[in-house]
């Protein structure tokens, strides 16, 4: 608890993101990693290996952009820093691991930006509940960007906005779901419109696991969006019994795309 409290006070974070819970979630993810890293390692290793292959396959290597870099558990930052002239870590909250990487590796830079596009509109809703939630314009990439990575981010982008709206009952539940789906669509379109190779790793569904190993019915991670099979797939044993459910574990199905060529989503 003391560690988390120190992180709360010492981690740089935009005021709006702090109020909306982004810093709290970043600290919670690091705490869950510390508790369950033995469960997470196969998934993290699979992600890093996939990213390494995709990142090294690009012809030009001027700039790599990592979206939702977080604490870099799933990002082979040393390999990216060695392979590319410049590496940009984009997130709203940069935990200690990311800040250390940026200070240690001269070509790694931090970009503090809202990838979901929802922070500004949620801030408006704090002040005026009559405001219609509208996402900010998508991120911009420099012309030198040769590789974009979105790893274990897509399903997380709508979570805080959706929970924030649901808990405050500012808009009806169907509108909350639609807003979450809009965030997913926006990110997929961002990746689809990139002029360079894009590696996408995301969970696509989740399920509870019984003590005997049997699975309960899975539920969608992406607010109704369906992705193709991709170039790789594995499971992420994300939480043991007692973490999310008193008796059941949680498993995610993860898919990876080494060159995401999605279509424009209306």
C-alpha positions in Angstrom: 0.0 0.0 0.0 2.9 2.4 0.8 4.4 1.7 -2.6 1.2 2.6 -4.4 0.7 5.7 -2.3 4.2 6.9 -3.2 3.5 6.2 -6.9 0.3 8.3 -6.6 2.3 11.3 -5.5 5.4 10.9 -7.5 4.1 9.8 -10.9 3.6 12.7 -13.4 0.1 12.8 -14.7 -2.2 15.5 -16.3 -4.7 16.8 -13.7 -7.8 15.7 -15.8 -6.3 12.1 -16.2 -5.6 12.0 -12.5 -9.2 13.0 -11.6 -10.7 10.5 -14.1 -8.8 7.5 -12.7 -6.0 7.0 -15.3 -3.2 7.2 -12.7 -5.1 5.0 -10.4 -5.5 2.4 -13.1 -1.8 2.6 -14.1 -0.8 2.0 -10.5 -3.3 -0.9 -10.2 -1.9 -2.6 -13.3 1.6 -2.5 -11.8 0.3 -3.9 -8.5 -1.5 -6.7 -10.4 1.7 -7.5 -12.3 3.7 -7.7 -9.1 1.1 -10.1 -7.6 0.7 -12.3 -10.7 3.8 -12.0 -12.9 4.3 -15.7 -12.9 0.9 -16.1 -14.5 1.5 -13.2 -17.0 5.0 -14.3 -18.1 3.9 -16.6 -21.0 1.7 -13.9 -22.4 4.3 -11.2 -22.0 7.0 -13.3 -23.6 4.7 -14.2 -26.5 3.9 -10.5 -27.0 7.5 -9.4 -26.8 8.7 -12.1 -29.3 5.9 -11.1 -31.7 6.8 -7.4 -31.5 10.5 -8.1 -32.0 9.8 -10.0 -35.2 7.5 -7.3 -36.5 9.7 -4.4 -35.5 12.8 -5.9 -37.1 11.0 -6.7 -40.4 10.6 -3.1 -41.4 12.8 -1.8 -44.2 13.3 1.7 -42.8 14.0 2.3 -39.1 13.9 6.0 -38.4 11.1 6.1 -35.8 9.0 3.5 -33.9 5.9 4.7 -32.0 4.6 2.6 -29.1 1.0 3.3 -28.2 0.0 2.7 -24.6 3.5 1.9 -23.5 2.7 1.8 -19.8 5.4 0.1 -17.7 6.9 -1.6 -20.8 6.2 -5.1 -19.5 5.3 -6.2 -23.0 7.6 -3.9 -25.0 11.1 -4.9 -26.0 12.4 -1.4 -25.4 16.1 -2.2 -25.7 15.7 -3.9 -29.0 13.5 -1.0 -30.4 16.0 1.6 -29.1 18.9 -0.3 -30.8 17.0 -0.9 -34.1 15.4 2.6 -34.6 16.9 6.0 -34.6 14.0 7.2 -32.4 11.4 5.5 -30.2 8.3 7.4 -29.0 6.4 6.1 -26.0 2.9 7.4 -26.0 0.6 7.2 -23.0 -1.3 9.4 -20.5 0.7 8.0 -17.6 4.4 7.0 -17.8 5.2 4.8 -14.9 8.7 4.6 -13.4 9.9 2.0 -15.8 9.1 4.1 -18.8 10.7 7.2 -17.3 13.8 5.3 -16.5 14.0 3.9 -20.1 13.7 7.4 -21.5 16.5 8.7 -19.2 18.7 5.7 -19.8 18.3 5.4 -23.6 19.1 8.6 -25.4 16.7 8.0 -28.4 13.6 7.0 -26.3 11.2 9.9 -25.9 8.0 10.2 -23.8 4.8 11.6 -25.4 2.1 12.3 -22.8 -1.1 12.1 -24.9 -4.6 10.7 -24.7 -4.8 7.8 -27.1 -8.5 7.2 -26.5 -9.5 10.7 -27.3 -12.0 10.7 -24.4 -10.3 12.6 -21.6 -11.3 16.1 -22.8 -14.9 15.2 -23.3 -15.2 13.5 -20.0 -13.7 16.6 -18.4 -16.4 18.6 -20.1 -19.1 16.3 -18.7 -17.7 16.8 -15.2 -18.6 20.5 -15.6 -21.7 20.2 -17.7 -23.7 16.9 -17.9 -25.6 18.2 -20.9 -22.5 18.0 -23.0 -22.5 15.3 -25.7 -19.4 13.0 -25.5 -17.3 13.6 -28.6 -13.8 12.2 -29.1 -10.9 14.4 -29.8 -9.0 14.2 -33.1 -6.7 11.1 -33.4 -3.0 11.2 -32.8 -0.6 12.5 -35.4 2.5 10.6 -36.5 5.6 12.2 -38.0 6.5 11.4 -41.6 9.5 9.6 -40.3 7.4 7.0 -38.5 8.3 3.5 -39.8 6.6 1.3 -37.2 3.6 1.6 -34.9 2.9 -0.8 -32.1 -0.4 -1.2 -30.2 0.1 -3.9 -27.7 -2.6 -5.0 -25.2 -4.2 -1.6 -25.5 -7.3 -1.8 -27.7 -9.7 -3.4 -25.2 -8.4 -1.2 -22.4 -9.0 2.2 -24.1 -12.8 2.2 -23.5 -12.7 0.8 -20.0 -12.2 4.0 -17.9 -14.5 6.1 -20.1 -17.2 3.4 -20.1 -17.0 2.8 -16.3 -16.8 6.6 -15.6 -20.0 7.3 -17.6 -21.8 4.2 -16.2 -21.0 4.9 -12.6 -22.3 8.5 -12.9 -25.3 7.6 -14.9 -24.8 10.7 -17.1 -26.0 8.9 -20.2 -28.1 5.7 -20.6 -26.3 2.4 -20.6 -26.8 1.8 -24.4 -25.1 5.2 -25.0 -22.2 4.2 -22.7 -21.7 1.0 -24.8 -21.9 3.0 -28.0 -19.3 5.4 -26.7 -17.0 2.4 -25.9 -17.5 1.0 -29.3 -16.7 4.4 -30.9 -13.4 4.4 -29.0 -12.5 0.9 -30.3 -13.5 1.9 -33.9 -11.4 5.1 -33.7 -8.3 3.2 -32.7 -8.7 0.6 -35.4 -9.2 3.3 -37.9 -6.1 5.1 -36.7 -4.1 1.9 -37.2 -5.7 1.2 -40.6 -4.7 4.7 -41.8 -1.1 4.5 -40.9 1.4 4.7 -43.8 3.8 2.2 -42.2 3.7 -1.3 -40.8 1.6 -1.7 -37.7 1.8 -4.4 -35.1 -1.4 -5.0 -33.2 -1.7 -7.3 -30.2 -5.1 -7.4 -28.3 -7.3 -9.6 -26.4 -10.5 -10.3 -28.3 -12.6 -12.2 -25.7 -12.5 -13.2 -22.0 -13.9 -16.0 -20.0 -14.1 -17.4 -16.5 -12.2 -20.6 -15.7 -13.7 -23.2 -13.3 -11.4 -24.8 -10.7 -11.5 -28.0 -12.8 -10.3 -26.1 -15.8 -13.6 -26.0 -17.6 -14.6 -22.7 -19.3 -17.7 -20.7 -18.8 -19.2 -18.8 -21.7 -16.8 -16.2 -23.2 -17.7 -12.5 -23.6 -16.5 -10.0 -26.1 -13.6 -7.7 -25.2 -14.0 -5.2 -28.1 -17.6 -3.9 -27.7 -18.9 -5.9 -30.7 -16.0 -5.6 -33.1 -14.7 -8.8 -34.6 -11.1 -9.1 -35.8 -9.7 -11.8 -38.2 -7.5 -14.6 -36.9 -4.3 -12.7 -37.3 -0.8 -14.2 -37.4 -0.6 -15.4 -33.8 -3.0 -16.4 -31.0 -2.5 -17.4 -27.4 -4.1 -17.3 -23.9 -3.4 -14.8 -21.2 -4.1 -16.2 -17.7 -4.8 -12.7 -16.4 -6.2 -13.4 -12.9 -6.4 -16.3 -10.5 -9.4 -17.1 -8.4 -10.0 -14.5 -5.8 -8.7 -11.6 -7.9 -11.8 -10.8 -10.0 -14.2 -13.6 -8.9 -14.1 -15.3 -5.6 -14.0 -18.8 -7.1 -13.1 -18.4 -10.8 -10.0 -17.4 -12.7 -10.0 -15.1 -15.7 -8.5 -16.0 -19.1 -8.2 -13.8 -22.2 -7.8 -14.9 -25.8 -5.1 -12.8 -27.5 -4.5 -12.3 -31.2 -1.6 -10.6 -32.9 -1.2 -9.0 -36.3 2.3 -8.3 -37.7 1.0 -5.9 -40.4 -2.5 -4.7 -39.4 -4.4 -4.0 -42.6 -7.8 -3.3 -41.3 -10.6 -1.6 -43.3 -12.1 1.7 -42.6 -14.9 1.1 -40.1 -18.0 3.3 -40.5 
